[in-house]
Amino acid sequence: MERSRYLMAGLLILSVCLNIYALSRIGDLSAAIREARNQVSRMQDSLDRGLDWVNNAVEKMREEARWMSRVEVTPGEPLDGIQPMTLSWQVREYPVGASVTLYLRERGEPEFTPYPAESTGGGGFRITFDHTIQPEPHVSISFSAESSSGKRESVVHESSGVYRTGEYEYYVSMTDGRETRTTEVSPLNVQQEASDLVSPVFVDIRAVNGQPAFDITVHENPKPEHYYYRLQGVSLKVRDGDLVVKEVTLMSQRTIEAPTPQGKGEIPVFEGRLEDYPAPSEVLLVLRYGDGVSTEFPVKYLMAPIRLY
């Protein structure tokens, strides 16, 4: 009996020692795994930096191998909804007397329009064309609805202004009568170059409790930056296919104070209610600026309001 107790005690001590040893080994292995992961992470970072360097070097060699530089866009002063855009570039080893032409088309159009280039000296060339302005401001939409318990719940949706207009394609051709060089067709986005035309816009949509109606408030958020066009009118358009079935003009009867490039200024607030319209429908927010310039985009919260009640 005594020997059994000693044997059990010995086995217990041995088990404890083995557990301690196992825990120690697990700790060592965990530390080794962490170090291995850190080394892999450092190797990955080093590899990424190496790949970036290689990509930059390859792009630099490609750039140096091109017979002309990339096209730069310089937007001009807007007038009557048109903004002149100057495209300029540099031809390397320009053959004196060679003619240079830039071919331009809006993305999706079948035909290119030729623009004979004007020499600016030293192998520099440029052309100017008229771009029809289609503003696409950054829009912040705040939606709120009152729940059955009486608590107002809010959902905020940010629309960061995806530029769909101002997208062109171009290529350049140069000939000296013996040899003709032509670039590949490349994309050109002039809208992003002129994105300071209009300021950001804030839209607040509040569901009217107990009925399918919405109170809507719209105003600019100019901050101190300068924007060429200021918001002059807002409306809501309900469309069923190509047919406009309802249109509501938001009225400006009050202002809010906001910072402008000239200091504090009064910004008009446009307000109105959208109700009694067929659903589901396409509901468009229409923003109107000076020079007859306007833009519109769909507001998904107003498409199928029956889901909110």
HELIX and SHEET records of a PDB file:
HELIX    1   1 GLU A    2  ALA A   65  1                                  64    
HELIX    2   2 VAL A  190  GLU A  193  1                                   4    
HELIX    3   3 GLY A  290  GLY A  292  5                                   3    
HELIX    4   4 LYS A  300  LEU A  302  5                                   3    
HELIX    5   5 PRO A  305  LEU A  308  5                                   4    
SHEET    1   A 4 GLU A  72  PRO A  75  0                                        
SHEET    2   A 4 ILE A  82  GLN A  90 -1                                        
SHEET    3   A 4 GLY A 124  THR A 132 -1                                        
SHEET    4   A 4 GLU A 118  GLY A 121 -1                                        
SHEET    1   B 4 THR A 113  PRO A 116  0                                        
SHEET    2   B 4 SER A  99  GLU A 106 -1                                        
SHEET    3   B 4 GLU A 167  THR A 175 -1                                        
SHEET    4   B 4 THR A 180  THR A 182 -1                                        
SHEET    1   C 4 THR A 113  PRO A 116  0                                        
SHEET    2   C 4 SER A  99  GLU A 106 -1                                        
SHEET    3   C 4 GLU A 167  THR A 175 -1                                        
SHEET    4   C 4 SER A 186  ASN A 189 -1                                        
SHEET    1   D 9 ARG A 152  SER A 159  0                                        
SHEET    2   D 9 VAL A 139  GLU A 146 -1                                        
SHEET    3   D 9 VAL A 201  ALA A 207  1                                        
SHEET    4   D 9 ALA A 213  GLU A 220 -1                                        
SHEET    5   D 9 GLY A 263  GLU A 275 -1                                        
SHEET    6   D 9 LEU A 243  THR A 260 -1                                        
SHEET    7   D 9 GLY A 233  ASP A 240 -1                                        
SHEET    8   D 9 GLU A 282  ARG A 288 -1                                        
SHEET    9   D 9 SER A 294  PRO A 298 -1                                        
END                                                                             
